[in-house]
Amino acid sequence: MPSQPIEPASTAADPYAFEVTLHPRPAEATTAGLLDDDWGSWPVLHVPRNSPGRTLTAGFDETLDRFARLPRMFAEPDGSFVWVSPAAGEPWQVDGNLFERQGKVLLVDLKGCCPPAEFDRLLAGLGWPTDPLMFELVRAGVFLDEATFRRHAAARGAAGDGQRLRPR
């Protein structure tokens, strides 16, 4: 009997902690197998070989412009960016790089921690939710769908892993 994914306990207040590469999610991606890691058991996606080379519909320059309008976001023309929390409250930080192909966003590397609502603001700059995304866990080398990624990132955040991902 196949094992079932473990649903970690989390709350809306749990920050996300992550080291991922965002890609457009192809329609051909299907659930296939499980990843077991320190935060649970997670269904992974099987992605056809030619899919990771696709681009988002978002333009590279327009995405950088949208990112630069976020408060406390520092975006460079080469695609690198850092986004930090307000001075008051729980500290968080997201570091990233946009990569382009023919003027469109090809993929986005992200590392850090932040509240889920802030993560949604970041994704909106990429055209989400109109463009479906998949999330590659960098160290494991597997793809997750959005709902699974969010549970994984919340489990890492609840475990305190965001402290390790944030510069001191």
Sequence and secondary structure as in RCSB ss.txt:
>XXXX:A:sequence
MPSQPIEPASTAADPYAFEVTLHPRPAEATTAGLLDDDWGSWPVLHVPRNSPGRTLTAGFDETLDRFARLPRMFA
EPDGSFVWVSPAAGEPWQVDGNLFERQGKVLLVDLKGCCPPAEFDRLLAGLGWPTDPLMFELVRAGVFLDEATFR
RHAAARGAAGDGQRLRPR
>XXXX:A:secstr
           TTS EEEEEEEEE  TT EEEEEEEETTEEEEEEE  TTGGG   SSBHHHHHHHHHTSTTEEE
 TTSEEEEE  SSSS  EEEEEEEEETTEEEEEEEEEEE HHHHHHHHHTTTTTTS EEEEETTTTEEE HHHHH
HHHHHHHHTTHHHHHS  
